[in-house]
Amino acid sequence: MPYHVFLTRPFAAPELLACFDSFVDASRRAKALRSVGGAPGPAKIRIMFAASAEEAEDLLCQVRDPAPAGDE
């Protein structure tokens, strides 16, 4: 399964920037985009591991439960 690099903005659909077969390549690309200001304002560069770009976008849009605080 490929790794997908996205630009995410609040209240907007994620924008697919690139796909890679290895995490190392995806991570390098994401770090390069972050270092040159590839995510203006509150936008973020995110990496998702999924079978397709559509599945990765769906995973990005899902609301996640917060991590438990302390010893629960």
C-alpha positions as CSV (number, residue, x, y, z in Angstrom):
1,M,0.0,0.0,0.0
2,P,1.3,3.5,-0.8
3,Y,1.8,6.5,1.5
4,H,-0.1,9.6,0.5
5,V,1.1,13.1,1.3
6,F,-1.7,15.6,1.9
7,L,-2.1,19.3,2.5
8,T,-4.9,19.8,5.0
9,R,-6.7,23.0,5.9
10,P,-9.5,23.6,8.5
11,F,-12.9,23.3,6.9
12,A,-11.5,22.3,3.5
13,A,-11.1,19.0,1.6
14,P,-7.5,17.6,1.9
15,E,-5.4,18.2,-1.1
16,L,-3.3,15.2,-2.4
17,L,0.3,16.3,-3.1
18,A,2.1,13.1,-3.8
19,C,2.1,9.3,-3.4
20,F,5.1,7.1,-2.5
21,D,5.7,3.3,-2.1
22,S,8.0,3.8,0.9
23,F,7.5,5.7,4.2
24,V,11.1,7.0,4.0
25,D,10.4,8.8,0.7
26,A,7.0,10.1,1.9
27,S,8.6,11.4,5.1
28,R,11.4,13.2,3.2
29,R,8.8,14.9,0.9
30,A,6.6,15.9,3.9
31,K,9.6,17.3,5.8
32,A,10.8,19.2,2.7
33,L,7.4,20.7,2.3
34,R,7.2,21.7,5.9
35,S,10.7,23.3,5.9
36,V,10.0,25.6,2.9
37,G,6.6,26.6,4.2
38,G,4.5,24.3,2.1
39,A,1.6,24.7,4.6
40,P,0.6,28.3,5.0
41,G,-1.2,29.4,8.1
42,P,-3.2,26.7,10.0
43,A,-2.7,24.2,7.2
44,K,-0.7,21.0,7.9
45,I,1.2,18.5,5.8
46,R,0.1,15.0,6.7
47,I,1.0,11.4,5.6
48,M,-1.6,8.7,5.4
49,F,-1.0,4.9,4.7
50,A,-3.9,3.6,2.7
51,A,-4.7,1.4,-0.4
52,S,-6.0,4.4,-2.4
53,A,-6.0,8.2,-2.3
54,E,-9.8,8.1,-1.7
55,E,-9.4,5.8,1.4
56,A,-6.6,8.0,2.7
57,E,-8.7,11.1,2.3
58,D,-11.6,9.4,4.1
59,L,-9.3,8.5,7.0
60,L,-8.1,12.1,7.2
61,C,-11.7,13.3,7.5
62,Q,-12.7,11.0,10.3
63,V,-13.0,12.4,13.8
64,R,-10.8,10.6,16.2
65,D,-11.4,10.1,20.0
66,P,-8.9,11.9,22.1
67,A,-6.1,9.9,23.8
68,P,-6.8,9.0,27.4
69,A,-5.2,11.4,29.9
70,G,-3.1,10.0,32.6
71,D,-3.4,6.4,33.9
72,E,-6.8,5.2,32.8
